[in-house]
């Protein structure tokens, strides 16, 4: 019973950190379960995916209501992410835990680098007759009381980057929010507020697709999932309130330090075959 309470409070911390940095709690949940509690890697991934579904659902609804999320772009790109997530979940069943741990550590390092980079903020005009025009990948969003128009760019490269993000989500049990935002910010040149909120909208759907594979394999264990899900959702709620009065730059530094340490430790354990 005491282990469940420790796991619950660890999940609260993971949800808090993930909410404050905008990258979800999965990047902390996996190391917490595998290194802290000795949970087999595939069971930890299954629990993390369920927590991703829970944390993205509430925030996604709010952002859609406020007019930031572009549902059409999100649904179009979900073709790529859900396909990739199913593929990633299937690949996960073929890889041993140590290989997954090494891949996870590498993605953590990439996440830190992407999170520390200055985010571009685009606002591209719609080009008549373009692929984006034909697919209707454009829209408006409110900004300080002003409605601003924008259009996507480079849809095909962005679509393939989303496929990769989906594979990583299904393989590692994380939201891959950093990769999704990279695709929409740098490749598709969407406004920052639109890309982050649309990414949040997509994360839950992507996680559902891959979690079904883990469920079918019997790798989602209720006694692990329940405290993790409740803890991460509670931590995310606290984080969303704390974010309003927090200094984002300092948070990014703290996040970078914590995740860098976790990634090094995960890499060490993977190379030394310490994962179950």
Secondary structure, 3 states (H helix, E strand, C coil): CHHHHHHHHHHHHHHHHHHHHCCCCHHHHHHHHHHHCCCCHHHHHHHHHHHHHHHHHHHHHHHHHHCCCCHHHHHHHHHHHHHHHHHHHHHHCCCCHHHHHHHHHHHHHHHHHHHHCCCCCCCCCCCCCCHHHHCCCEEEEEECCEEEEEECCCHHHHHHHHHHHHHHHHHHCCCCHHHHHHHHHHHCCCCHHHHHHHHHHHHHHHHHHHHHHHHHCCCCCHHHHHHHHHHHHHHHHHHHHHHHHCCHHHHHHHHHHHHHHHHHHHHHHHHCCCCC
